[in-house]
Amino acid sequence: MHAGSSDTLHFEGLADFVIDGLHHLQRPRIKPVAVVDIGSNSVRLVVYDGLRRAAAPMFNEKVLAGLGRGLAASGRLSPDGVERALAALRRFGALTARMGVKKVFAFATAAAREADNGPDFIRAAVAALGAPISVLSGPEEARYAALGTLAGIPDADGVVGDLGGGSLELVRVKGGKAKPGVTLPLGPLRLADETGGEAAAAGALIDQRLAGATVLEKLQSRAFYAVGGAWRNLARIHMAQTDYPLRITHQYSIPRHEALRLTEQVAAMTPEEIVRLAGIGEKRAETMPLAARVLNRIFANSGARNLVFSIHGVREGVLFAQLPKKRRKADPLLSACWDFARRYARSPLHELELCAFSEQLCAPGGLECTRRWARLRHAAAMLADIGWRANPDYRGARSFTIVSQASFTGVDHYSRAFLALTVLFRYEGPGATPPPEIAALVDDKAIRRARVLAALFRLAYGLSAAMPGVLPDIRLTIEDGALALHLTGDHAALAGEAVEKRLAALARLLGLRGEARTA
């Protein structure tokens, strides 16, 4: 249940990491920015550690205010929802001030733009938050949802669907670009108002409104990327049902038949049953049956191949749009791994040298070096020293946990498991036994590659002691059935028993003999 990585993903070369000078080798500074999302069902604040390609959330809080509850019937925002939303916004304003946030990107979506009292609410909301608030149009909401998805899954090819409380946005994405999207009145709060939650009536209304969405024709044999809190909870339910070992929602993928089964099941459940099944909050569970029904009808009315969940949506799209064009093209996984190297490695420059050093195994008898695997090899090299501060007995386990559970994007579960196994083997040795639940997410080829790469890293650290300036002068060659390590000049003194043992371990994994050559 994982989507394979694409070799067409934009690959950021090593030079790009230092293009702006050596200050990029220093620990990244935290300059918090905030996004406030005032939706039809929830009001959320997310504070990120900076306006950067791989921004990490520092603080995340939502209030299920239910602004759009009853809107379809009354034409007005819910009075209780308004009160709850304004209270949340006052709190968000106080929090961002205390966190030193200088930039707040705040926006409101379907409920605020459609309600008769929407303008009055926005004026009160601006006063409560202490920052300007944009009311997004339907096309703008669709565009940002697509941009957010592409920020986290740059090689996405299919249709993005962002389900809010009041509306559904559908956008075709391919080749890192988004087509103009459509907005449909299919949010679960709206459907509940219009149908009373009656299953047959809701299904008929959903089918009727989806019928005009020609973008669904582009789903034939492609992925549907699900965005929105209600749909993310479907992933949680499926993980619980299948005892899936990696509880990371982003890029969790299930095939078409499973998507249909899951959504049919949840659509027929009561909110109380949903709470008991997956520990989902009561307010969120109220919208889950209709959210599942919308997704079910999307799959029933299209030829979608699989369902991929994205944790990135409108909020991340708004942030992504603020980046310079060059930074938007950067690889999100490599950007995140580079941030890790700068924060946790003994020498970030050494990790760049390790990336280059590993290229020497790209030869007959060595590693397969397609674009996809080169990307993962470089990511692994940047993560190879993140555990050095831990107790030696726990470095492997700690690094494995960090990588397997990190908030990386641009990486499917197969690739994430590969990276986690590589850092585990780097510390515990290439012969270590991998945790079976994570090993089950990859194939034998990936496990072997992780062992080889880890053995190479162990050799490199034995030579350099994690200090820069050594690896660029050391050559590895594959010739006549031997993996030869060439140590010349002053580096000849680095030869020794520890290095020879690590060279032999790497050579055995490649089916070669190891030879240390000094001159």
Secondary structure, 3 states (H helix, E strand, C coil): CECCCCCCCCCCCHHHHHCCCHHHHCCCCCCCEEEEEECCCCEEEEEECCCCCCCCEEEEEEECCCCCCCHHHHCCCCHHHHHHHHHHHHHHHHHHHHCCCCEEEEEECHHHHHCCCHHHHHHHHHHHHCCCEEECCHHHHHHHHHHHHHHHCCCCCEEEEEECCCCEEEEEEECCEECCCEEECCCHHHHHHHHCCCHHHHHHHHHHHHCCCHHHHHHCCCEEEEECHHHHHHHHHHHHHHCCCCCCCCCEEEEHHHHHHHHHHHHCCCHHHHHHHHCCCHHHHHHHHHHHHHHHHHHHCCCCCEEEECCCCHHHHHHHCCCCHHHHCCCHHHHHHHHHHHHHCCCHHHHHHHHHHHHHHCCCCCCCCCHHHHHHHHHHHHCCCCCCCCCHHHHHHHHHHHHHHCCCCCCCHHHHHHHHHHHHHHHHCCCCCCCHHHHCCCCHHHHHHHHHHHHHHHHHHHHHCCCCCCHHHCEEEEECCEEEEEECHHHHHHCCHHHHHHHHHHHHHCCCEEEEEEC
